[in-house]
Amino acid sequence: MTEEETVYGEEVCCHCGGLGCRYCDGKGTVLVAQPAKKCRHCGGECCIYCGYTGWESVKGKYD
C-alpha cells in the first residue's frame, strides 16, 4: 500500500495580504495543501486554528 503524498502550493498570507508578517515568516506567502481552502473556523479572517494565515492545512513550523 502506498501513502498519498500531500501536494503543497504557495498562497498569499491572509494576515498581511502578501506584505510579510510573523505568521508567514516575512515571506508574504505560506505553503498550503492543494487544493487550497480558506480556514473553516474563520473563513480566511485569521484565527488560532489556521495559525493566523487564513488557510487550512498550512505546512510550517508546527508540522
C-alpha positions as CSV (number, residue, x, y, z in Angstrom):
1,M,0.0,0.0,0.0
2,T,1.4,3.4,-0.9
3,E,0.7,6.6,1.1
4,E,-0.6,9.5,-0.9
5,E,1.9,12.5,-0.8
6,T,0.3,15.8,0.0
7,V,1.0,18.5,-2.6
8,Y,1.6,22.0,-1.3
9,G,1.4,25.3,-3.2
10,E,2.1,28.9,-2.2
11,E,-0.8,31.0,-1.3
12,V,-0.8,34.7,-0.2
13,C,-0.9,35.0,3.6
14,C,-4.4,36.4,4.6
15,H,-3.0,38.2,7.6
16,C,-0.6,40.5,5.8
17,G,-2.0,40.3,2.2
18,G,1.4,39.4,0.9
19,L,3.4,42.2,2.6
20,G,5.2,39.8,5.0
21,C,4.5,39.2,8.7
22,R,5.5,37.0,11.6
23,Y,2.9,34.3,10.6
24,C,4.4,33.8,7.1
25,D,8.0,34.4,8.3
26,G,8.1,37.6,6.4
27,K,7.6,35.9,3.0
28,G,4.1,37.1,2.3
29,T,3.1,33.5,1.3
30,V,2.5,30.2,3.0
31,L,2.6,26.6,1.8
32,V,-0.9,25.2,1.8
33,A,-2.2,21.7,0.9
34,Q,-3.8,21.8,-2.5
35,P,-6.5,22.4,-3.4
36,A,-6.2,25.4,-1.1
37,K,-9.2,26.0,1.2
38,K,-9.8,29.0,3.5
39,C,-9.9,28.1,7.2
40,R,-13.2,26.6,8.1
41,H,-13.2,28.3,11.5
42,C,-12.6,31.9,10.4
43,G,-13.3,31.9,6.7
44,G,-9.9,33.4,5.9
45,E,-10.1,36.2,8.5
46,C,-7.2,34.6,10.6
47,C,-7.5,32.8,13.9
48,I,-5.6,30.4,16.1
49,Y,-6.7,27.4,14.2
50,C,-5.1,28.4,10.9
51,G,-2.0,29.9,12.6
52,Y,-3.3,33.4,11.6
53,T,-2.7,32.7,7.9
54,G,-6.3,32.2,6.9
55,W,-5.8,28.8,5.3
56,E,-6.5,25.2,6.1
57,S,-3.6,22.7,6.2
58,V,-0.7,25.1,6.3
59,K,2.7,23.5,6.2
60,G,5.1,25.1,8.5
61,K,6.6,25.4,11.9
62,Y,4.1,23.2,13.6
63,D,4.3,20.1,11.3
